[in-house]
């Protein structure tokens, strides 16, 4: 009798085989236990068709919850301006850099930096003594030359009858006449020198050539200034300011209609149409700071940005505007007569364009609109875009859809605005679209 011995490799293979067999048996038992449960559930589903989910529309789902309370507004009618706004900067139409016209020593500065002055106000004075001395010298020379000219004239008068009787030679007479003419020429030269001396003397007092506001003055009395070289200060006019801004090139079509002359000179006897109105607002476009008119249109369009540079002249009597200030420029291109004004928050954007929700037969319906002018709080529509008795739902409830049942409520209760109730009592958040109905998994 022979004894068989198993090797370690054979023992390991046998153990793995037993383990795999146990796992397969367990899985088979689980499958047999769950199969009857799935079959019973399928039978119950077929017996009760009401348990099968069906697709539902947005309005139908919201209608099951009852009408949603909403507030409504009606469009108002008024004449509305057509405007375009752009960022702009202010500049002064008159800006002067003051420099002395004669060299000398600065004697006094009767004004201070930043002071507002009027035309003719004394700003600087130079030492006038050298120029007053030059004027006195020119006047003294004129007196001497006049005496010489008088003597020369007398010589000519005395020699005139003698030369006719040939008591003196013609040469002596001609020489006396030339001397008299030279003396008269010296008088004219002296008079010009005196006038120059007077002008230079007047240059020692530097006055404001225009009304405006002074810049910084860094020079003090005693400083030496050089003619046409030393900058004393700057003076800018602030009574009227220029607002510089750019708008898209499409604005030219409206400008040609509103302002046919485009700022060109008008022939004599004709009256030019008024230029378009320009308003200057603060950088946040909330407060009007000044008003004026369009004064300049550039002769070319920027090929880089596709915009055209414009300039308006704005009155500034109360110094509400400042040169170099960043502002918002608003150009009026025309008006919309009998425009319908509605709240800006009532206008929505969809695939087909802008629309509003209106109340009709206690249901919400979409109505397309075409805004002509949009501001932060209101939108202007063309005349008769909406019937006068149209009731626009505003503010919009949290969830709204075409055909949804709605119930209008008073806009104010106890003096306080009424907020529209959300479609779900536990949902206070705003959604841009109502929830989508669950898909039918039975198909």
C-alpha positions as CSV (number, residue, x, y, z in Angstrom):
1,X,0.0,0.0,0.0
2,X,1.4,3.3,-1.1
3,X,0.9,6.6,0.8
4,X,0.2,9.8,-1.1
5,X,1.6,13.0,0.1
6,X,0.3,16.4,-1.0
7,X,2.7,19.2,-1.8
8,X,2.2,22.8,-0.3
9,X,1.2,24.1,-3.8
10,X,-1.6,21.6,-4.1
11,X,-2.9,22.5,-0.6
12,X,-3.1,26.2,-1.5
13,X,-5.0,25.5,-4.7
14,X,-7.6,23.5,-2.8
15,X,-8.1,26.3,-0.3
16,X,-8.7,28.9,-3.0
17,X,-11.2,26.6,-4.7
18,X,-13.3,26.1,-1.5
19,X,-13.3,29.9,-0.9
20,X,-14.6,30.7,-4.5
21,X,-17.3,28.1,-4.1
22,X,-18.6,29.7,-0.9
23,X,-18.8,33.1,-2.5
24,X,-20.8,31.9,-5.6
25,X,-23.3,30.2,-3.3
26,X,-23.9,33.3,-1.3
27,X,-24.5,35.4,-4.4
28,X,-26.9,32.9,-5.8
29,X,-28.9,32.9,-2.6
30,X,-29.2,36.7,-2.6
31,X,-30.4,36.8,-6.1
32,X,-33.2,34.3,-5.4
33,X,-34.3,36.2,-2.4
34,X,-34.6,39.6,-4.2
35,X,-36.2,38.4,-7.4
36,X,-39.7,37.8,-5.8
37,X,-39.7,41.3,-4.2
38,X,-39.0,43.0,-7.6
39,X,-41.7,41.0,-9.3
40,X,-44.3,41.9,-6.6
41,X,-43.4,45.6,-6.9
42,X,-43.8,45.5,-10.7
43,X,-47.2,43.8,-10.3
44,X,-48.4,46.5,-7.8
45,X,-47.3,49.2,-10.2
46,X,-49.3,47.8,-13.0
47,X,-52.3,47.4,-10.9
48,X,-52.3,51.0,-9.7
49,X,-51.8,53.3,-12.7
50,X,-52.2,56.4,-10.5
51,X,-48.7,55.7,-9.1
52,X,-47.1,56.3,-12.4
53,X,-45.5,59.8,-12.5
54,X,-46.8,62.0,-15.2
55,X,-45.1,65.1,-16.7
56,X,-46.6,68.4,-15.5
57,X,-46.1,72.0,-16.8
58,X,-44.9,74.9,-14.7
59,X,-48.2,76.7,-14.7
60,X,-50.0,73.5,-13.7
61,X,-47.7,72.8,-10.8
62,X,-48.0,76.3,-9.5
63,X,-51.8,76.3,-10.0
64,X,-52.0,73.3,-7.7
65,X,-50.7,75.6,-4.9
66,X,-53.3,78.3,-5.4
67,X,-53.1,81.7,-7.0
68,X,-49.9,83.7,-6.3
69,X,-50.5,87.2,-4.8
70,X,-48.9,89.9,-7.0
71,X,-48.9,93.7,-7.2
72,X,-49.5,95.5,-10.5
73,X,-48.5,98.9,-11.9
74,X,-49.8,100.8,-15.0
75,X,-47.5,102.6,-17.5
76,X,-47.4,106.4,-17.2
77,X,-47.2,108.7,-20.3
78,X,-44.9,111.6,-20.7
79,X,-42.4,113.2,-23.2
80,X,-39.1,111.5,-22.6
81,X,-35.7,112.7,-24.0
82,X,-33.5,110.4,-26.0
83,X,-30.1,110.5,-24.5
84,X,-26.7,108.9,-24.7
85,X,-24.1,108.9,-21.9
86,X,-20.4,108.5,-21.8
87,X,-17.5,109.1,-19.5
88,X,-15.8,112.5,-20.0
89,X,-13.3,114.9,-18.7
90,X,-13.4,118.7,-18.2
91,X,-11.0,121.2,-19.6
92,X,-10.8,125.0,-19.7
93,X,-11.4,126.8,-23.0
94,X,-8.9,129.5,-21.9
95,X,-5.7,128.5,-20.1
96,X,-2.8,131.0,-19.9
97,X,0.7,130.5,-18.6
98,X,1.9,133.9,-17.3
99,X,5.4,134.9,-18.1
100,X,7.1,138.4,-17.8
101,X,7.7,140.3,-21.0
102,X,10.6,142.2,-19.6
103,X,13.5,141.0,-17.4
104,X,13.8,142.3,-13.9
105,X,13.5,141.8,-10.2
106,X,10.1,140.6,-8.8
107,X,9.0,143.4,-6.4
108,X,5.6,142.2,-5.0
109,X,3.0,139.5,-5.4
110,X,-0.4,140.9,-4.2
111,X,-2.2,137.6,-4.9
112,X,-1.9,134.0,-3.6
113,X,-2.0,130.6,-5.1
114,X,-5.4,129.3,-6.1
115,X,-7.1,132.7,-5.9
116,X,-10.0,133.5,-8.1
117,X,-9.4,136.8,-10.0
118,X,-11.1,138.9,-12.6
119,X,-9.7,140.4,-15.8
120,X,-7.3,143.3,-15.1
121,X,-6.5,142.3,-11.5
122,X,-2.8,143.1,-10.6
123,X,-0.9,139.9,-10.1
124,X,2.8,140.7,-10.0
125,X,5.0,143.9,-10.0
126,X,8.6,144.2,-11.1
127,X,11.1,146.8,-10.1
128,X,10.1,149.8,-12.4
129,X,13.1,152.1,-11.7
130,X,15.3,151.0,-14.5
131,X,12.4,151.3,-17.0
132,X,11.4,154.7,-15.6
133,X,15.0,155.9,-16.0
134,X,15.0,154.7,-19.6
135,X,11.8,156.6,-20.3
136,X,13.3,159.8,-18.8
137,X,16.4,159.4,-21.0
138,X,14.3,159.0,-24.1
139,X,12.3,162.0,-23.3
140,X,15.4,164.1,-22.7
141,X,16.9,163.0,-26.0
142,X,13.7,164.0,-27.8
143,X,13.9,167.5,-26.3
144,X,17.5,167.9,-27.6
145,X,16.7,166.6,-31.0
146,X,13.8,168.9,-31.3
147,X,16.0,171.9,-30.6
148,X,18.4,170.8,-33.3
149,X,15.6,170.3,-35.7
150,X,14.3,173.8,-35.0
151,X,17.7,175.3,-35.7
152,X,18.0,173.4,-38.9
153,X,14.6,174.6,-40.1
154,X,15.6,178.2,-39.4
155,X,18.7,177.8,-41.4
156,X,16.7,176.6,-44.4
157,X,14.3,179.5,-44.1
158,X,17.1,182.0,-44.1
159,X,19.0,180.5,-47.0
160,X,15.9,180.2,-49.2
161,X,15.8,183.9,-50.4
162,X,19.6,184.1,-50.6
163,X,19.9,181.1,-52.9
164,X,17.3,182.6,-55.2
165,X,19.5,185.8,-55.5
166,X,22.6,183.6,-55.8
167,X,24.1,185.1,-52.7
168,X,24.9,181.6,-51.5
169,X,25.7,178.5,-53.4
170,X,23.1,175.8,-54.2
171,X,25.3,173.3,-52.4
172,X,25.1,175.2,-49.1
173,X,21.4,175.4,-49.4
174,X,21.0,171.7,-50.1
175,X,23.2,170.8,-47.2
176,X,21.0,172.9,-44.8
177,X,17.8,171.2,-46.1
178,X,19.4,167.7,-45.5
179,X,20.4,168.7,-42.0
180,X,16.8,169.8,-41.2
181,X,15.3,166.5,-42.6
182,X,17.8,164.4,-40.5
183,X,16.8,166.4,-37.4
184,X,13.1,165.7,-38.0
185,X,13.9,162.0,-38.5
186,X,15.7,161.9,-35.1
187,X,12.5,163.4,-33.5
188,X,10.4,160.6,-34.9
189,X,13.0,158.0,-33.7
190,X,13.0,159.5,-30.2
191,X,9.2,159.4,-30.1
192,X,9.3,155.7,-30.9
193,X,11.9,155.2,-28.2
194,X,9.7,156.9,-25.7
195,X,6.7,154.8,-26.7
196,X,8.9,151.6,-26.2
197,X,10.0,152.8,-22.8
198,X,6.4,153.4,-21.8
199,X,5.4,149.9,-22.9
200,X,8.3,148.3,-21.0
201,X,7.4,150.4,-18.0
202,X,3.8,149.1,-18.2
203,X,5.1,145.5,-18.4
204,X,6.4,145.8,-14.8
205,X,2.8,145.4,-13.7
206,X,1.5,142.0,-14.7
207,X,-2.3,141.9,-14.7
208,X,-4.8,139.0,-15.4
209,X,-5.6,138.8,-19.1
210,X,-8.8,136.8,-18.4
211,X,-11.1,136.0,-15.4
212,X,-10.3,132.7,-13.8
213,X,-8.4,130.9,-11.1
214,X,-4.7,131.1,-10.5
215,X,-2.5,128.1,-10.1
216,X,0.5,127.6,-7.8
217,X,2.8,130.6,-7.3
218,X,6.3,129.5,-6.4
219,X,8.2,132.8,-6.9
220,X,8.7,135.3,-4.1
221,X,9.6,139.0,-4.1
222,X,13.3,139.4,-4.9
223,X,13.5,136.7,-7.5
224,X,15.0,137.6,-10.8
225,X,12.7,136.8,-13.8
226,X,13.7,136.6,-17.4
227,X,11.6,137.9,-20.2
228,X,9.5,135.3,-22.1
229,X,11.2,132.5,-20.1
230,X,10.3,132.5,-16.4
231,X,6.8,130.9,-15.8
232,X,5.1,132.9,-13.0
233,X,1.9,130.9,-12.7
234,X,-1.1,129.6,-14.7
235,X,-4.5,131.1,-15.1
236,X,-7.5,129.1,-16.2
237,X,-11.0,130.3,-17.0
238,X,-13.7,128.5,-15.1
239,X,-16.9,130.4,-16.0
240,X,-17.3,128.1,-19.0
241,X,-15.8,124.6,-19.3
242,X,-15.4,122.1,-22.1
243,X,-16.5,118.5,-21.6
244,X,-14.7,116.0,-23.8
245,X,-16.3,112.6,-24.5
246,X,-16.6,109.9,-27.1
247,X,-19.7,108.1,-28.4
248,X,-20.2,105.2,-30.9
249,X,-20.1,106.2,-34.6
250,X,-23.8,105.4,-34.9
251,X,-24.6,108.7,-33.1
252,X,-23.7,110.6,-36.3
253,X,-27.0,109.6,-37.9
254,X,-29.0,111.2,-35.1
255,X,-26.7,114.2,-35.0
256,X,-27.3,114.9,-38.7
257,X,-31.0,114.8,-38.1
258,X,-31.0,116.9,-34.9
259,X,-28.2,119.3,-35.9
260,X,-28.0,119.5,-39.7
261,X,-25.3,122.2,-39.7
262,X,-23.0,120.2,-37.4
263,X,-21.5,123.4,-36.0
264,X,-20.6,125.0,-39.3
265,X,-20.9,128.8,-39.9
266,X,-24.4,129.9,-40.9
267,X,-24.8,132.2,-44.0
268,X,-25.7,135.8,-43.3
269,X,-29.5,136.3,-42.8
270,X,-30.1,132.7,-41.7
271,X,-30.7,131.3,-38.2
272,X,-28.9,128.2,-37.2
273,X,-30.9,125.5,-35.4
274,X,-30.0,125.1,-31.7
275,X,-27.2,122.7,-31.0
276,X,-28.0,119.5,-29.1
277,X,-28.1,119.8,-25.3
278,X,-25.3,118.5,-23.2
279,X,-25.5,117.8,-19.5
280,X,-22.6,117.1,-17.1
281,X,-23.3,114.7,-14.2
282,X,-21.0,113.4,-11.5
283,X,-19.0,110.2,-12.1
284,X,-21.8,108.1,-10.7
285,X,-24.3,109.8,-13.1
286,X,-26.7,110.7,-10.2
287,X,-26.4,114.5,-9.9
288,X,-26.5,117.1,-12.7
289,X,-23.6,119.6,-12.2
290,X,-23.9,121.7,-15.3
291,X,-25.7,122.2,-18.6
292,X,-24.6,123.5,-22.0
293,X,-24.7,122.5,-25.7
294,X,-22.6,120.5,-28.2
295,X,-19.9,122.7,-29.7
296,X,-17.6,120.4,-31.6
297,X,-17.6,117.1,-33.6
298,X,-14.3,115.6,-34.6
299,X,-13.5,115.3,-38.3
300,X,-12.7,111.6,-38.2
301,X,-13.8,108.4,-36.4
302,X,-11.3,106.4,-34.4
303,X,-10.4,103.3,-36.4
304,X,-9.4,101.5,-33.2
305,X,-12.5,102.0,-31.1
306,X,-15.1,103.0,-33.7
307,X,-16.1,106.1,-31.7
308,X,-16.1,109.8,-32.5
309,X,-14.9,112.5,-30.2
310,X,-17.3,115.2,-29.2
311,X,-17.0,118.3,-27.1
312,X,-19.6,120.4,-25.3
313,X,-19.5,123.9,-23.8
314,X,-21.0,124.0,-20.3
315,X,-21.8,126.9,-18.1
316,X,-20.2,126.9,-14.7
317,X,-21.3,130.0,-12.8
318,X,-21.1,128.5,-9.3
319,X,-17.8,126.6,-9.7
320,X,-19.5,123.2,-9.3
321,X,-17.2,121.9,-12.0
322,X,-13.4,121.8,-12.1
323,X,-10.9,121.5,-15.0
324,X,-9.5,118.0,-15.3
325,X,-12.5,116.5,-13.4
326,X,-13.8,113.1,-14.5
327,X,-17.6,113.3,-15.1
328,X,-20.4,111.7,-17.0
329,X,-21.6,113.5,-20.2
330,X,-25.2,113.1,-21.3
331,X,-26.1,114.1,-24.9
332,X,-29.7,114.7,-25.8
333,X,-30.5,113.5,-29.3
334,X,-34.2,114.1,-29.4
335,X,-37.4,113.3,-27.6
336,X,-40.0,110.5,-27.4
337,X,-43.4,112.1,-27.5
338,X,-46.1,110.3,-25.4
339,X,-43.6,107.7,-24.2
340,X,-44.8,105.0,-21.9
341,X,-42.7,104.7,-18.7
342,X,-42.6,101.4,-16.8
343,X,-40.3,100.2,-14.0
344,X,-36.9,98.8,-15.2
345,X,-37.3,95.8,-12.9
346,X,-40.4,94.7,-14.7
347,X,-38.6,94.2,-18.0
348,X,-37.1,90.7,-18.5
349,X,-34.9,89.3,-21.3
350,X,-35.7,86.1,-23.1
351,X,-34.8,84.2,-26.3
352,X,-37.2,86.4,-28.3
353,X,-36.1,89.7,-26.7
354,X,-37.5,91.9,-23.9
355,X,-40.9,91.2,-22.4
356,X,-43.0,92.0,-19.3
357,X,-45.6,90.0,-17.4
358,X,-49.1,91.4,-17.5
359,X,-52.2,90.5,-15.6
360,X,-55.0,89.2,-17.8
361,X,-58.0,87.2,-16.7
362,X,-56.2,86.6,-13.3
363,X,-53.3,84.9,-15.1
364,X,-49.8,86.0,-15.9
365,X,-49.1,86.5,-19.6
366,X,-45.9,87.5,-21.4
367,X,-46.0,90.6,-23.5
368,X,-43.0,91.6,-25.7
369,X,-41.7,95.2,-25.4
370,X,-39.1,97.2,-27.2
371,X,-37.4,99.7,-24.8
372,X,-36.2,103.0,-26.5
373,X,-34.5,104.3,-23.4
374,X,-33.3,102.5,-20.3
375,X,-32.3,104.0,-17.0
376,X,-31.4,102.5,-13.7
377,X,-35.0,102.7,-12.4
378,X,-37.3,103.0,-15.4
379,X,-37.7,102.1,-19.1
380,X,-39.3,104.2,-21.8
381,X,-41.4,102.6,-24.6
382,X,-42.7,104.0,-27.8
383,X,-46.2,105.6,-27.7
384,X,-49.0,103.1,-27.6
385,X,-46.7,100.1,-27.1
386,X,-49.1,98.9,-24.4
387,X,-52.8,99.6,-23.9
388,X,-53.4,102.4,-21.4
389,X,-55.2,100.0,-19.0
390,X,-52.4,97.3,-19.1
391,X,-51.6,96.0,-15.6
392,X,-47.9,95.0,-15.4
393,X,-46.9,92.6,-12.7
394,X,-44.2,94.4,-10.6
395,X,-42.3,93.4,-8.6
396,X,-42.1,89.9,-9.9
397,X,-42.8,87.1,-7.5
398,X,-40.2,84.5,-6.7
399,X,-41.6,82.1,-9.3
400,X,-43.7,83.0,-12.3
401,X,-44.5,81.4,-15.6
402,X,-46.9,82.1,-18.5
403,X,-50.5,81.0,-17.7
404,X,-49.9,80.9,-13.9
405,X,-52.9,81.8,-11.8
406,X,-52.2,85.1,-9.9
407,X,-54.3,87.3,-7.6
408,X,-53.7,91.0,-7.5
409,X,-53.4,92.7,-4.1
410,X,-53.3,96.3,-3.0
411,X,-49.9,97.9,-3.6
412,X,-49.9,99.3,0.0
413,X,-51.3,98.0,3.2
414,X,-51.1,100.1,6.3
415,X,-48.8,102.5,4.5
416,X,-46.1,99.8,3.8
417,X,-45.4,98.1,0.5
418,X,-46.6,94.5,0.1
419,X,-44.0,92.0,-1.0
420,X,-45.4,89.3,-3.3
421,X,-45.6,86.0,-1.7
422,X,-43.4,83.2,-3.0
423,X,-44.9,80.2,-4.8
424,X,-43.9,77.9,-1.9
425,X,-44.4,78.9,1.7
426,X,-41.0,77.7,2.7
427,X,-39.2,79.1,-0.2
428,X,-38.2,82.8,0.1
429,X,-35.4,82.7,-2.5
430,X,-35.8,84.1,-6.0
431,X,-35.4,81.8,-9.0
432,X,-35.1,82.8,-12.6
433,X,-37.3,79.8,-13.7
434,X,-39.7,77.4,-11.9
435,X,-38.6,73.9,-11.2
436,X,-38.9,71.4,-14.0
437,X,-41.5,68.5,-13.6
438,X,-39.9,65.1,-12.9
439,X,-39.3,62.8,-15.8
440,X,-41.6,59.8,-16.4
441,X,-39.3,56.8,-15.8
442,X,-42.0,54.3,-16.8
443,X,-41.5,54.9,-20.5
